Amino acid sequence: MVPAAPWDPSVLFAAGSLCSTAADLAKWTVALGEGRVLPDSLYRAMTSPAESPDRHLRMSYGYGMMIDTTEAGPYLHHDGA
């Protein structure tokens, strides 16, 4: 084994400099869904299906969020790209 070089969290590139814990991401998700982050109108726009920027995607696009469906129902996600 070789010791790893120290990791510099200030250089996160595509992650938009996001560095968090699972617990904090869960708190963020709850706050977003409860309307404590965005006004209702913006949350609805973000989560309402719109034309996808990539016609090859099998899901709808909602202003930054992908809107997909499973057997359990619809869900929101983003692949980070």
DSSP file (Angstrom, degrees, kcal/mol; ACC not computed):
  #  RESIDUE AA STRUCTURE BP1 BP2  ACC     N-H-->O    O-->H-N    N-H-->O    O-->H-N    TCO  KAPPA ALPHA  PHI   PSI    X-CA   Y-CA   Z-CA
    1    1 A M              0   0    0      0, 0.0     0, 0.0     0, 0.0     0, 0.0   0.000 360.0 360.0 360.0 148.2    0.0    0.0    0.0
    2    2 A V        -     0   0    0      0, 0.0     0, 0.0     0, 0.0     0, 0.0  -0.989 360.0-108.5-123.6 131.8    1.0    3.6   -0.7
    3    3 A P        -     0   0    0      0, 0.0     2,-0.1     0, 0.0     0, 0.0  -0.321  38.3-117.6 -58.6 138.4   -0.4    6.5    1.3
    4    4 A A        -     0   0    0      1,-0.1     3,-0.1     3,-0.0     0, 0.0  -0.450  28.9-104.3 -75.2 149.7   -2.8    8.6   -0.7
    5    5 A A        -     0   0    0      1,-0.1    -1,-0.1    -2,-0.1     0, 0.0  -0.430  50.6 -86.6 -68.0 148.1   -2.0   12.2   -1.5
    6    6 A P        -     0   0    0      0, 0.0     2,-0.4     0, 0.0    -1,-0.1  -0.300  45.5-124.6 -56.5 140.2   -3.9   14.7    0.6
    7    7 A W        -     0   0    0     -3,-0.1     3,-0.0     2,-0.0    -3,-0.0  -0.763  13.5-150.3 -92.8 129.9   -7.3   15.5   -1.0
    8    8 A D    >   -     0   0    0     -2,-0.4     3,-1.7     3,-0.1    -1,-0.0  -0.856   6.5-167.9-101.9 101.8   -8.1   19.1   -1.7
    9    9 A P  T 3  S+     0   0    0      0, 0.0     3,-0.2     0, 0.0    -1,-0.1   0.540  78.9  76.5 -69.8  -3.9  -11.9   19.6   -1.5
   10   10 A S  T 3  S+     0   0    0      1,-0.2     2,-0.6     2,-0.1     3,-0.1   0.613  90.0  59.7 -79.4  -9.2  -11.6   23.1   -3.0
   11   11 A V    <   +     0   0    0     -3,-1.7    -1,-0.2     1,-0.1    -3,-0.1  -0.752  58.4 138.5-119.2  82.4  -11.1   21.5   -6.5
   12   12 A L    >   -     0   0    0     -2,-0.6     3,-1.9     1,-0.2    -1,-0.1   0.411  33.1-171.9-108.3   0.3  -14.2   19.4   -7.1
   13   13 A F  G >  S+     0   0    0      1,-0.3     3,-1.8     2,-0.2     4,-0.4  -0.186  71.1  19.7  50.7-116.4  -14.7   20.2  -10.8
   14   14 A A  G 3  S+     0   0    0      1,-0.3    -1,-0.3     2,-0.1    -2,-0.0   0.637 111.0  75.2 -65.0 -15.6  -18.0   18.8  -12.1
   15   15 A A  G X  S-     0   0    0     -3,-1.9     3,-1.1     1,-0.1    -1,-0.3   0.465 107.0-120.2 -75.2   1.7  -19.5   18.5   -8.6
   16   16 A G  T <   -     0   0    0     -3,-1.8    -2,-0.1     1,-0.3     3,-0.1   0.819  66.0 -63.4  64.3  28.9  -20.0   22.3   -8.6
   17   17 A S  T 3  S+     0   0    0     -4,-0.4     2,-0.6     1,-0.2    -1,-0.3   0.761  93.3 157.6  62.6  27.7  -17.7   22.4   -5.5
   18   18 A L    <   +     0   0    0     -3,-1.1     2,-0.4    -6,-0.1    -1,-0.2  -0.734  11.2 166.3 -84.9 123.8  -20.3   20.4   -3.6
   19   19 A C        +     0   0    0     -2,-0.6     2,-0.3    -3,-0.1    -7,-0.0  -0.953  19.8 135.0-137.8 116.0  -18.9   18.5   -0.7
   20   20 A S        -     0   0    0     -2,-0.4     2,-0.3     4,-0.0     3,-0.0  -0.844  47.1-106.4-149.9 179.7  -21.4   17.1    1.8
   21   21 A T     >  -     0   0    0     -2,-0.3     4,-2.3     1,-0.1     5,-0.2  -0.754  34.8-111.9-110.8 163.4  -22.5   14.2    3.9
   22   22 A A  H  > S+     0   0    0     -2,-0.3     4,-2.1     1,-0.2     5,-0.2   0.894 119.2  53.5 -60.6 -39.3  -25.4   11.9    3.3
   23   23 A A  H  > S+     0   0    0      1,-0.2     4,-2.0     2,-0.2    -1,-0.2   0.917 109.8  46.3 -63.9 -42.9  -27.1   13.3    6.3
   24   24 A D  H  > S+     0   0    0      2,-0.2     4,-2.4     1,-0.2    -1,-0.2   0.882 111.0  52.2 -67.9 -37.4  -26.8   16.9    5.0
   25   25 A L  H  X S+     0   0    0     -4,-2.3     4,-2.4     2,-0.2    -1,-0.2   0.876 108.6  51.6 -65.2 -35.8  -28.0   15.9    1.6
   26   26 A A  H  X S+     0   0    0     -4,-2.1     4,-2.2     2,-0.2    -2,-0.2   0.913 109.9  48.8 -65.2 -42.1  -31.0   14.3    3.2
   27   27 A K  H  X S+     0   0    0     -4,-2.0     4,-2.6     2,-0.2    -2,-0.2   0.912 111.4  50.5 -62.3 -42.2  -31.7   17.5    5.1
   28   28 A W  H  X S+     0   0    0     -4,-2.4     4,-2.8     2,-0.2    -2,-0.2   0.926 109.5  50.4 -60.2 -46.5  -31.4   19.5    1.9
   29   29 A T  H  X S+     0   0    0     -4,-2.4     4,-2.4     1,-0.2    -1,-0.2   0.905 112.1  46.8 -61.5 -43.2  -33.8   17.2    0.0
   30   30 A V  H  X S+     0   0    0     -4,-2.2     4,-1.9     2,-0.2    -1,-0.2   0.933 113.0  49.0 -64.0 -46.1  -36.4   17.5    2.8
   31   31 A A  H  <>S+     0   0    0     -4,-2.6     5,-2.6     1,-0.2     6,-0.6   0.896 112.0  49.4 -61.4 -40.3  -36.0   21.3    2.9
   32   32 A L  H ><5S+     0   0    0     -4,-2.8     3,-1.2     1,-0.2     6,-0.3   0.936 112.8  46.4 -63.3 -47.1  -36.3   21.5   -0.9
   33   33 A G  H 3<5S+     0   0    0     -4,-2.4    -1,-0.2     1,-0.2    -2,-0.2   0.762 110.2  53.9 -68.1 -25.8  -39.5   19.3   -0.9
   34   34 A E  T 3<5S-     0   0    0     -4,-1.9    -1,-0.2    -5,-0.2    -2,-0.2   0.404 117.1-109.3 -90.0   2.2  -41.0   21.3    1.9
   35   35 A G  T < 5S+     0   0    0     -3,-1.2    -3,-0.2    -4,-0.3     5,-0.1   0.706  84.3 121.2  81.8  19.6  -40.6   24.6    0.2
   36   36 A R  S   <S+     0   0    0     -5,-2.6    -4,-0.2    -6,-0.2    -5,-0.1   0.445  79.2  38.6 -93.8  -0.3  -37.9   26.0    2.4
   37   37 A V  S    S+     0   0    0     -6,-0.6    -5,-0.1     1,-0.4    -1,-0.1   0.751 121.7  21.7-112.9 -45.7  -35.4   26.5   -0.4
   38   38 A L  S    S-     0   0    0     -6,-0.3    -1,-0.4     2,-0.0     2,-0.0  -0.893  83.2-100.8-124.7 152.1  -37.5   27.7   -3.4
   39   39 A P    >>  -     0   0    0      0, 0.0     4,-2.2     0, 0.0     3,-0.6  -0.389  43.6-107.7 -63.1 152.8  -40.8   29.4   -3.9
   40   40 A D  H 3> S+     0   0    0      1,-0.2     4,-2.7     2,-0.2     5,-0.2   0.859 118.2  57.6 -51.9 -40.4  -43.6   26.9   -4.9
   41   41 A S  H 3> S+     0   0    0      1,-0.2     4,-1.9     2,-0.2    -1,-0.2   0.895 109.5  43.7 -62.5 -40.1  -43.7   28.3   -8.5
   42   42 A L  H <> S+     0   0    0     -3,-0.6     4,-2.4     2,-0.2    -1,-0.2   0.877 112.7  51.7 -72.5 -37.8  -39.9   27.6   -9.0
   43   43 A Y  H  X S+     0   0    0     -4,-2.2     4,-1.7     2,-0.2    -2,-0.2   0.917 110.3  49.5 -64.0 -41.6  -40.1   24.1   -7.4
   44   44 A R  H  X S+     0   0    0     -4,-2.7     4,-0.7    -5,-0.2    -2,-0.2   0.912 111.4  48.9 -62.5 -42.6  -43.1   23.3   -9.7
   45   45 A A  H >< S+     0   0    0     -4,-1.9     3,-0.6     1,-0.2    -1,-0.2   0.903 111.7  49.6 -63.1 -40.3  -41.1   24.5  -12.8
   46   46 A M  H 3< S+     0   0    0     -4,-2.4    19,-0.5     1,-0.2    -1,-0.2   0.802 118.8  37.9 -68.0 -29.5  -38.1   22.4  -11.7
   47   47 A T  H 3< S+     0   0    0     -4,-1.7    -1,-0.2    -5,-0.2    -2,-0.2   0.318  94.3  97.0-108.9   7.2  -40.2   19.3  -11.2
   48   48 A S  S << S-     0   0    0     -4,-0.7    15,-0.1    -3,-0.6    19,-0.0  -0.829  83.3-105.3 -97.8 133.9  -42.7   19.6  -14.1
   49   49 A P        +     0   0    0      0, 0.0     2,-0.3     0, 0.0    13,-0.2  -0.292  46.9 168.6 -59.1 136.0  -41.8   17.7  -17.3
   50   50 A A  B     -A   61   0A   0     11,-1.9    11,-1.5    -3,-0.0     2,-0.1  -0.838  48.4 -63.1-135.3 173.0  -40.5   19.8  -20.1
   51   51 A E        -     0   0    0     -2,-0.3     9,-0.1     9,-0.1     4,-0.1  -0.406  60.3-116.7 -62.2 132.6  -38.9   19.0  -23.4
   52   52 A S        -     0   0    0      1,-0.1     3,-0.1    -2,-0.1    -1,-0.1  -0.429   5.4-136.3 -71.9 142.8  -35.7   17.2  -22.9
   53   53 A P  S    S+     0   0    0      0, 0.0     2,-0.5     0, 0.0    -1,-0.1   0.700 101.5  49.8 -69.2 -17.3  -32.5   18.9  -24.0
   54   54 A D  S >  S-     0   0    0      1,-0.1     3,-2.1     3,-0.0    -2,-0.1  -0.945  73.2-159.1-124.0 107.9  -31.4   15.5  -25.3
   55   55 A R  T 3  S+     0   0    0     -2,-0.5    -1,-0.1     1,-0.3    -3,-0.1   0.626  88.9  66.9 -64.2 -12.0  -34.1   13.8  -27.4
   56   56 A H  T 3  S+     0   0    0      2,-0.0    -1,-0.3    -3,-0.0     2,-0.1   0.608  76.7 103.7 -84.2 -11.6  -32.4   10.4  -26.8
   57   57 A L    <   -     0   0    0     -3,-2.1    -5,-0.1     1,-0.1     4,-0.1  -0.463  64.1-149.6 -70.0 141.7  -33.3   10.5  -23.1
   58   58 A R  S    S+     0   0    0     -2,-0.1     2,-0.3     2,-0.1    -1,-0.1   0.378  76.1  64.7 -91.8   5.0  -36.2    8.3  -22.1
   59   59 A M  S    S-     0   0    0      9,-0.1     9,-0.2     1,-0.0     2,-0.2  -0.762  87.0-102.0-121.7 168.4  -37.2   10.6  -19.3
   60   60 A S  E     - B   0  67A   0      7,-1.9     7,-3.1    -2,-0.3     2,-0.4  -0.514  28.3-133.5 -87.9 160.2  -38.5   14.1  -19.1
   61   61 A Y  E     -AB  50  66A   0    -11,-1.5   -11,-1.9     5,-0.2     2,-0.3  -0.938  15.5-171.4-116.8 134.9  -36.4   17.1  -18.1
   62   62 A G  E >   - B   0  65A   0      3,-3.5     3,-1.0    -2,-0.4   -10,-0.1  -0.619  63.6 -65.3-129.5  75.3  -37.6   19.7  -15.6
   63   63 A Y  T 3  S-     0   0    0     -2,-0.3     3,-0.1     1,-0.3   -17,-0.0   0.922 121.4 -18.5  49.0  57.0  -35.2   22.7  -15.4
   64   64 A G  T 3  S+     0   0    0      1,-0.3     2,-0.4   -17,-0.0    -1,-0.3   0.160 122.7  89.8 105.2 -18.3  -32.2   20.9  -14.1
   65   65 A M  E <   -B   62   0A   0     -3,-1.0    -3,-3.5   -19,-0.5     2,-0.4  -0.894  68.4-134.6-111.9 141.9  -33.9   17.7  -12.7
   66   66 A M  E     -BC  61  77A   0     11,-3.5    11,-1.9    -2,-0.4     2,-0.6  -0.779  16.5-152.2 -88.8 138.4  -34.6   14.5  -14.6
   67   67 A I  E     +BC  60  76A   0     -7,-3.1    -7,-1.9    -2,-0.4     2,-0.2  -0.946  26.0 165.0-116.1 111.3  -38.1   13.2  -14.1
   68   68 A D  E     - C   0  75A   0      7,-2.4     7,-2.6    -2,-0.6     2,-0.4  -0.708  25.8-134.3-123.0 170.4  -38.3    9.5  -14.4
   69   69 A T  E     + C   0  74A   0      5,-0.3     2,-0.2    -2,-0.2    -2,-0.0  -0.985  18.8 176.3-132.1 140.0  -40.8    6.8  -13.6
   70   70 A T  E >   - C   0  73A   0      3,-2.1     3,-1.3    -2,-0.4     0, 0.0  -0.687  54.1 -87.0-123.4-178.6  -40.4    3.4  -11.9
   71   71 A E  T 3  S+     0   0    0      1,-0.3    -2,-0.0    -2,-0.2     0, 0.0   0.803 130.5  54.6 -60.0 -28.2  -43.0    0.8  -10.9
   72   72 A A  T 3  S-     0   0    0      1,-0.3    -1,-0.3     0, 0.0    -3,-0.0   0.593 122.7 -97.7 -82.1 -11.5  -43.2    2.7   -7.6
   73   73 A G  E <   -C   70   0A   0     -3,-1.3    -3,-2.1     2,-0.0    -1,-0.3  -0.753  61.3 -23.0 124.8-172.9  -44.0    5.9   -9.4
   74   74 A P  E     -C   69   0A   0      0, 0.0     2,-0.3     0, 0.0    -5,-0.3  -0.330  54.9-179.3 -73.8 153.9  -42.2    9.1  -10.5
   75   75 A Y  E     -C   68   0A   0     -7,-2.6    -7,-2.4    -2,-0.0     2,-0.3  -0.988  21.6-128.0-149.0 157.1  -39.0   10.3   -9.0
   76   76 A L  E     +C   67   0A   0     -2,-0.3     2,-0.3    -9,-0.2    -9,-0.2  -0.801  37.0 149.2-103.4 143.6  -36.5   13.2   -9.5
   77   77 A H  E     -C   66   0A   0    -11,-1.9   -11,-3.5    -2,-0.3     2,-0.3  -0.979  30.1-149.7-161.0 170.9  -32.8   12.8  -10.0
   78   78 A H        -     0   0    0     -2,-0.3   -13,-0.1   -13,-0.2    -2,-0.0  -0.966  12.5-148.1-148.2 134.3  -29.8   14.3  -11.6
   79   79 A D        -     0   0    0     -2,-0.3   -14,-0.0     1,-0.1    -1,-0.0   0.476  45.1-113.5 -85.2  -0.1  -26.8   12.4  -12.9
   80   80 A G              0   0    0      1,-0.0    -1,-0.1   -65,-0.0    -2,-0.0   0.369 360.0 360.0  89.0  -6.2  -24.4   15.2  -12.1
   81   81 A A              0   0    0    -66,-0.0    -1,-0.0     0, 0.0   -66,-0.0   0.462 360.0 360.0 -88.2 360.0  -23.5   15.9  -15.7
